[in-house]
Amino acid sequence: MLHSAYTVKITSIGIVGLALTYFLLLGSQNLTFFNMGEDGPLFVQTAKFLSTGAPSPGSPLFHLTNAGWLRVFDFGTDYGTLVILPSLYSAITAGLLYLITRNLLAPLLWLSSGVVLSQSTILELYTLVTLSMVLAYYCHTKNHRLLAYFIIGLGITVHHTAGMGLLALIVTDFVNKNSIKPALVTLIPLILIIYVPLTNREPYYMISGHSTSDYLKYFFSTASGLLGGLALYPTDDLVGRIWDVSRILLGGLGLSILLVIVTVKQDWKEHLLPLLMGLLPLIYYSTTSDNYAYFTILPTFAFGAVIASKSDWKFVKNICIGICSILIVMNIFLYDFDRNDPDKTAVQFYNQLETLPDNSVLETCYCISNSIYVNMVYLYNRNSEKNIYVLDTEFYRIPRGMGTDGKPITSESWKQTVQEAEEQNKLWRVKANSFLKGEIVPATSKEVLSNYLTSDFYKETINGNSS
Amino acid sequence: MEIARNSLIIATLPLWILFAYLQKPLIIGREALENPTSIISSKNALFFFNIMAVGMLGGYIASKYRHKKVTYAFIQGGTLLAVIIVGYVTSQINTIWLV
């Protein structure tokens, strides 16, 4: 028995090592447009300069860990150094899944999933959120409930989706007639959120000032999409979302979904905690307004793998193990998306910023996922101590439209900024249809303004109804 | 009954790979940026898995008749023929639809 426990631990450590190698092999070495890596430049910025990051709730644990790591290690570039951490979190999750289930199926399902792979190979925080939830689950199964709640509290200081883990723990304890007083321990790690006001300083980016209203908007505006089930309207969005959920879920868990259903059906109460921990993030994604928020269902894969591994249907389990192994091999050889092609990474865009004169005004393309341009420009401003204004939809998402200099922007002053920049030959835009290259070309105020004046988003902003 | 159920399970394997292929444009973001047809050569993987599933299915059914040599050989031969047919037909579909 002792030998068996020892073997399990050694195997878990081996899985962590192999998984880390796998992720590092496929990881992006620099800032990338792919895998929705648009937060990368923001997280490099927060790690280097200890500034506020994306809501909510400001991810203090993630930023502080990154900042510490960056000050101890150097693997070439800032991004290259930091991107190891998400891979490491994901690899530890794989090891932990084996430790929990003592079955190879769980880590294999985790590692073969495309969503897991894509999020483990860029600078993002969702693998850390999932790790916190899996660790909390592990502690709960070992009857360390206080520790489980404490860890889920730490998870919430990385991203609010860990709150669904808290809900799962409370419901499980309630159903099993355990005291839910230990849930109060969750509040202790939340003290880390003090990081947000401490690091909120000029030039403001995510928060436009220090008023209560500024902070309320920061903490609660991004979660507002949860309230209305916005993805369900209009009907074509519903169909589109069903399609997105289906292909992500079936492509990741595949046949093992059958194992999950059969296992839960046998005794739902026994599997209530992993079921809720996996199901709640899936419901969150299904109803949230952005279909590119698929990364919130990483816990669904982890806990789906946990439940599937507990099945005693050996025939299907063996098939799943075989297919997952093949998928991992296929990922190694086929999961290529030009992530390291210098012509198709965000670095090319960043390098062009050096050629722009100080106080230039740059309009990024009016399209989806352009926040990487904004984040890149802010990173550049920080690194070079130059000042380049960015004009795009993101600009107006900031309450009351504060510029990089901290001055409030109104629609009139905004127009004036564009026109003055044109007169001084400092008006630029990202060429349309060049998203992957981010080619910067001179622009006219007519071109820039025409993009916005006709848009609903702009009209709403002028009317003070900006989201 | 068990043979039918397990055969059905094996027959669904290409669907797993199909969905894994179809999710990639979304999860790497290419779907938002450009036409995703240039992504890797996963259609080869689909092709491979169709053949593999047919092979596995034939092999599984044949294993249930291992003691009846003639039936066993007949199923294995039929499986080989099915693999060739499925391989040929799907290669044509790939050429027409997915290139």
Interface residues (C-beta under 8 A of the other chain):
Chain A: F33 F34 N35 M36 G37 G114 V115 S118 D244 S246 R247 I248 L250 G251 G252 G254 L255 L258 N291 Y292 Y294 F315 V316 I319 I323 L327 M330 L334 Y335 D336 F337 I368 S369 F435 L436
Chain B: N6 I9 I10 T12 L13 L15 W16 I17 F19 A20 Y21 L22 Q23 K24 L26 I27 I28 G29 R30 A32 L33 E34 I39 I40 S41 S42 A45
